[in-house]
Amino acid sequence: MIYKLILFDLDDTLFDYSQCFEEGMRQTIGRHRLSADLDHDSFYRKLKAYSDELWPDLTQNRISLAEYRFRRLEKTAAHWGRTVAEEVAKDFQQMFLLDCFDTIKPIPEVERCLRKLAASHQLGIVTNGPEDMAFTKIERLGLSHLFSADQLIISERVGYHKPDRRIFTAALERFGTAPKETLFVGDSWEADVAGAIDAGMDAVWINPKKLQPASNHLPLAVVERLEQLTDVLA
């Protein structure tokens, strides 16, 4: 199949966001007045657990992004008997954004792979995430020349999160392509692989940890690194 469009997930697909999140969050915890005098490792582990626990509420539109960010911090601080005012939570989040962005660096192998693919395909990104972070991530990765603002479909802006079929439909409409002309590449089995296949696309699963599939969906290929995609499409 010759695809007209290749859509990519952003976090943990184009770069290791999990590592950047941890590094940035640990820096913030060590610097912010809310948490600097507490056990940094314990605070991080609690906050990460609440981030994961609340994520389904965000992706299923039961809470807003602002509520998600506030509640994970509020729940974490409560373990130390601390309350979190709204302005403190906003200040903590802003410090985290800066610390997190500082950890994001260009990845030459990824840029070369994407540049090669861009010579023969349209490229786009479909990400479950906040609008205030997506564009900066692309800039810090040195990929702005490959992905303009119009090529980013962001769940916060669209109003739907993967694996909701409607966010994939929004991407297809943006690029004017049919599902069968489109390949989706991502690391999440549920959101990227199963979601894209259910929307009528083919999918490539980036699976460096060699996880087992969670359903009977059949991806086009399974790879450990994004750079292997050019071999899949050769």
N, C-alpha and C positions, 0 to 999 in steps of 0.2 A: 504494500500500500504506500502510495506517495502522499504524504500529508501536506496540506496547504498551511496549516496552523499547528504550532506546538505551544501548549500552555504549560506553565510551570507553577508549582507551589513556590513560596518564598522561603519561609523559615525551615531550616533543617533539610532543605533541598538545594538551594543555591549557596547556602553557607550554613555553618553549624551554629544556629541561633541558641540552642540549648546551652552551649558552652558560653556564649556571649551573655546570655541572661544570667547565668550563675556568676560569672566574673563581675559583671556590672552590678548585680544585686548585692553581692558580698562587699563590694567597694562602698556602695551606698549605706548599707547597714553599719559598716565601720565608721562612717563619717557623719551620719545624720543624728541630730539631737534626740530623736525618738528612740534610737537603738544603740548608739555608740557605746554606752556604758553597760550593755547587756552582753550575754554570751553570743557572739556573732554567728557561730555555727548553728547553735540551737535556733536562733531567730530565723536564719536562712531556711533551715529544714522545715520549720513550722510554716513559714510564708510560702515556700514551694508546695507544700502539701495542700494548703488552702487554695493556691493558684490552680492546682490540678482539680481539686474538689469542686470549685466554682466554675470551671471552664465550661462544662455542659450547660449550666444556666445561662452563660453568655451566648454560646453558639445556638441555643434554642430560643433566644430572645426573651428569656424570662427576666433578665436583668440587663442594664445598660453597661457600656464599657466603664463609665465613671463609677457606677455601683460596684462593678467587678473589682476595680482597682482599690476602691475604698474598703470594701468588705474583707478582702484578703488581708489587708493591713490591719484593719480593726480586729479581726479574729486573732491574728498573730499577737498583737500587742496585749490583748486581753489575758494571755497566758502569764504576763508579767504584771497584771493588775493595772495596766495603763489604758486610758481612753485616748482616742485619736480624733482631734478636731478636723473639720473638713479642710481648713487651710494648711494644717500640718500634713495631711495625706497628700494634698496637691504638691506641696513642697518636696515631700519624699519621692513622689512619682517623677517630678521634674529632675531631681538629682539623679534618679535611676536612669532616666532617658539619656542624660548626658554621659553617665558612666558606662552605660551599655553601648552607646554609639562609639565611644572611644575604643572599644574592644573590636569593632568590626573593621576588617582590613580587606583589601582586594585579594582575590585568589586567582593568580594568573592562569592556572589550568582551566578554571571555570570560564573565565572571560574568553579564552581561546576557543573553547568548545562552543560557547554561545555565538561567538562571532562567525564561526564556520557554519553553524546551523542557520544563522540569519541571512546568509548568502543565498539560501534556497527555500526558506520558509518564513512565514510571518511568525513572530514570537510575542507571547503575552504572559502575564502573571495573574493568577487568581489566588488571593491570600485571605485566610481567616485572620484578621488582625486589625489593629487601629490605623486609621488614616495618618495620624500624626507620626507614626513610626515608619511606614512602608517606604515613602519617598526618600527619607534619610538613609534607610538601609541600602537602597539601590545606589544612592550617591556614594556612600562610604565604601561600597563594594566595587566602585568604579564601573558601574554598568549603566549609567544614565544614557550613554550613547546608543545602547541597545534597547532600552525600555523607556519610552516617554511616558508622561502622565496618562495619556490616552490608552496606553497598553497595560495599565494596571487596573485590575478589577478587585476592589477591596471590600470585604464583607461589611465593614462599618458604613461604607458609602452606599452599597447596593441594598443593604437591609436583610440579606440572607447569608448564612454561613454554609460552607461545605460540610456535609454532603448534600445539602438541599439542592435539588435539581435546578432551581431557579437562578442560582448564582452561575451555574454552568451555562444556562440559557442566555443569561445576560452577557456572558463572555462571547458566545457564538454570535449574538446579535451585534456586539461591538465590532467584531472582525468580519462579519458577513460570511461566515463559513458554516457548513453543515457538520453535524456530529461526526460522521464517518470520514470527514476530511481533517479531523482534529485528533491530535495525540496529547494526552495529559501526562505530566511527569511530576511525581511527588513522593514524599516519604511516608505519609499516613495511609495505612490500608483503608480505613473507613472513609476518611474525608477525601482522599485523592484518588485512590485506585477504585474502590467500590463505588464511590460517588460519581466519578467520571464515567465508568462503565455503565452504570445505571442511567446516565444521561446520554448514552449512545456513542460515547467516544472509546477509543483504545487508550490504554494506560501503560506506563512503565513505572514499576515500583522501585524506588531507591531504598535499599534495605541493607545498610552496612552491618546491622546487628544480627542479621540472619533470623529475623522473627518469622513465626509461622503465620500464614494467612488466616484471617478470622472469618472467612466466608468462602463460598465456592466460585467467586469471580475469577476470571482468567485474564491476567495482564498479558500484554504483548511480550514483555520481558521483565526480568528482575535483575538489577545491577546493584553494585555496592557504592559506586561513585558516579556523579553526574557525567564526568568525562567519558564514561563508557557508552553514553548514548549515541555518539557518532558511529561506533561499531554496530550498534543495534540497527541503525538506519542506513548502514552502508549497503 
